[in-house]
Amino acid sequence: MLTVKQLDEMSQSGIEKIDKTGLVDIRGIKIDTNLPPEQRMINYLEQVKNPYCFLFGDSAVRVRFEPAGDELKNKLKDFFISLKKV
Amino acid sequence: MARVRKSLDKTKQILALWKVALYIRLSREDGNDESYSVKNQRQRLKEYLENLMLEEEMQLVDIYIDDGCTGTDSDRENFQRMLEDIDKGIVNCVIVKDLSRLSRNDWECKKYLQHLFVVKDVRFISLELPKLDSYKNPDEVYEMGVSIQSMYNENHCRETSIKVRGTFNMKRKKGEFIGAFAPYGYLKDPDDKHCLIVDNETAPIVQDIFHWFVRDGMSKNGIVKKLIGMGTLCPAAYKRQNGMKYHNPAIVNNEPLWSARSITAILTNQMYLGHMVQGKQKVKSYKVHKRINTPESEWFIVENTHEPIIDKETFDKAQGLMQRDTRTAPQSGQLYTFSGFLRCADCGKSMGRRTSKNLVYYACRTNNTTGLCTRHSIRNDKLESIVLETIQKQIALIDGMAELINDINNAPAPRTVSKRLTASIKLRKQELEKISGISTGLYVDWKNGDITREEYHRMKKEFEEKEQQLKQDIANLEEENKDMAQGVTSDNPYFEAFRKYKNICSLDRGIVAELIKVIHIHEGGDVTIDFNFADQHRRIVEFIENNRKELTVVENNKVG
């Protein structure tokens, strides 16, 4: 399994330096939401190889996160609550 | 010889009749001195004129009154009217109670007294401070005493200005509201005019404006159209409707409407966060009343002085969105999903939107305008798929989805729209009924001779237009309310889909604005997405590493 150290290294490399041949197409990855979150993450990381850089067709996609940002879950909560009105 | 005699006759004729203007001015800087009241000034001037009439041929043209106008400049409606009348030759004699009524601006006072009135052969009479009559003693106006009095009059303003500014700044520092009108969404507290309370009628509209801008991806013009369509009164019209003494020379039209500028003013006003922000503008000086914006460092900000209408997160999001370079398709009022979020990875400029053969592309704007960068072209549908797929994977990885949906379900709705819509419809229906009643009564008024035929036709037309407008407003509001009726039970269709599939099924501008900071497009179709939430891979892996032992035990127990 990937370690925190490896993840940190991966998240810091730029898109230009990455060899596309080693990347995985994200569309082929299946996530079983019935699994507990830790197991789900382990399975996902095994499939995606690099969670910060993957393929979508012939496009390389790189994602970066906000270290000081809130959790995705809370962002979604705020967003959907704000849609509510009576 | 004949020519000389003729001109002498003419002079005699001009001097024979004085066409008099009585000029009265009262401003706050004069304090509560009773002798300065309009009534007192009028009485004194009239008395003086009547006495003068016994000796000379005088004719009163008009009494020009500027009530509530400062004398530090000449931007006074009736003073200007008097100057025009002097110019036209209707007036050739001006009488004031004292010199400071004419002007409290030393330079302007001398301009009128020692130049304009002399050039135009206007007789100037001041009853006191100093007593002057430029016809009887033409040289008097150039005397030092007059200059000193004029300087003294101006200094009075300077001193008042310093005193008032000191008091105002003290109040501003203490967070006491000193504006003439509370910002839209608030009211001045009837018990303490320096405090603000939430206006239940307009505060929900402020919340709607933020919501439409931040969550629904509406442009400012789109919001303007929606508000006008719903018949919502704009801040100026609302003030007038509520009987506030609001005057804005910029509003020429009788029915002011919402504008993109008023939306910007609302979206950037920190007052809605519950903070008292004052001193955003100041006048150039006590003599030059042009208002200028002050830098933010000079504003008086006192936090948490009143109840907020908007939460900090929504407010910050609105500021972030406003920084983005966006444009809306003509007539649509809705921003494109990625408007303002796409940047060229190499030059950093925003990406331009192009349509070709019914397909939408984004390309680097530097390349398009100067050719200095490469195209960085990407198809919109492909970009949407990439972003959607990436977000979906992130959502599939979060823990506690059931709990999240529960939390959303149980949270109170932040906006109460339907109650307000119903009240708004009711109010407009009542108004419509009233207008229909008056409209019917008009015919009777005409037949009874209470109004003329022209008045009847003009008023009938006005009422018909108003009726039409109200019917349209009611239809728009009912349409909105119909959507709401569905909303109460099933909430929002976007959330419905989320609840059903435990994930988002499509992209909309609201979710893009919520989750994404910026998307960089690389040459060749590669993409970098900067999310504005924390990295959950790292968090969960760190958790696993720290709890490896316990997790293994749990796993083994499960297997066992």
Interface residues (C-beta under 8 A of the other chain):
Chain A: M1 L2 T3 V4 L7 D8 S11 I15 E16 I26 R27 I29 I31 T33 P36 P37 E38 R40 M41 I42 Y44 L45 P51 F56 G57 D58 S59 A60 V61 R62 V63 R64 F65 E66 P67 A68 G69 D70 E71 L72 K73 K75 L76 K77 D78 F79 F80 I81 S82 L83 K84 K85 V86
Chain B: H211 V214 R215 E313 T314 A345 K382 S385 I386 E389 T390 K393 Q394 I395 A396 L397 I398 D399 G400 M401 L404 D407 I408 A411 P412 A413 P414 R415 T416 V417 S418 K419 M484 G487 V488 D491 N492 Y494 F495 F498 K502 G510 I511 E514 L515 K517 H522 G525 D526 V527 T528 I529 D530 F531 N532 F533 A534 D535 Q536 H537 R538 R539 I540 V541 E542 F543 I544 E545 L551
